[in-house]
Amino acid sequence: MGVKRRGDPKYDEGKLSQLGTALRNARNARGLSQEALADAAGINRTHIGEVERGKRNVSFLHFCRIADALGRKPSDLLAEVSL
């Protein structure tokens, strides 16, 4: 079992999954559904779901829109991810 490194798909998937979990936790803490968050951020609900599951790499601008809709700073959300 080797060490995961940047550029390794498993490493990347793990980081996307960690970010998705942080976003899901923040959404749940606000009592929002994926649909309500998507509407507030102006993003498709399916896109939010894929980001939360770590299946989609969210763009910086979408990440900022999601953070704003959650009433959070993007930097605070990123601080919850082990980078």
N, C-alpha and C positions, 0 to 999 in steps of 0.2 A: 504494500500500500504506500504510494508515493505522496509527496507533498503537493498540494494543488498550487499552481502558479498562475499569475496573470497570463491571459491568452489561452489558457486551458478552458475548454467549454464547461467543464464541471465547476471551475472556479467562478466563471462568469455567471452560470446558472445559480450558484449559491449566493452571489451578491444580489442578483435580481430578486431572488426569493426573500432575502433579508429585507430589501427595500419594500417589497410587496407586503411583507408581514408588518413592517412599521407603519405603512399607509393604512392597512386594514385595522390595526390597533387604534390608530388615531381616528379613523372613521367611526369605529365602534364606540370609542370613548365619547364622541360627539352625538352618538345615537342616530347616525345617518345610515340610510340604505345606500347601496352602490348607485342606485338610480338617482337618489337625491344629491349625492356627491357629484355624479356625472353632470346633472343639470346645473348645479352651482358652479362647476368648473368649465362648463361648456364643452364637455368631452363625451363621447359615446359611452354608454354604460358597459358595453362589451369590452371596450378598451380598458376601462377601470378594472374590470374583473380579471383581464389578462395580466395587467400590471400587478395586481394584488397576488396573483398566483405565480408571479415570476416568469411568466411566459412571454412577456413583451418588455422590451427595453424602452422605458418612457423617455421622451425627449425632455430637454431642460425646460423648455417653455411650458409643456404640459405639467411637468413636476411642479413648477412655480404656480400654475393655475390650481392644481390640486391642493397644494399647501395653503394657498390663499383661501380656497373654499373651506378648508379645515380650520381656518383661523390660526394657522401656524406659520412660522418662518421655515423656509426650505432648509436652512442650516440646522434648525432644531430637529427636523425629521431625519436629516442625514446623520445627526449625532447619535441616533438610535440604531444605526446600522454599523456593524463591525467592518470598517474599511481598513 
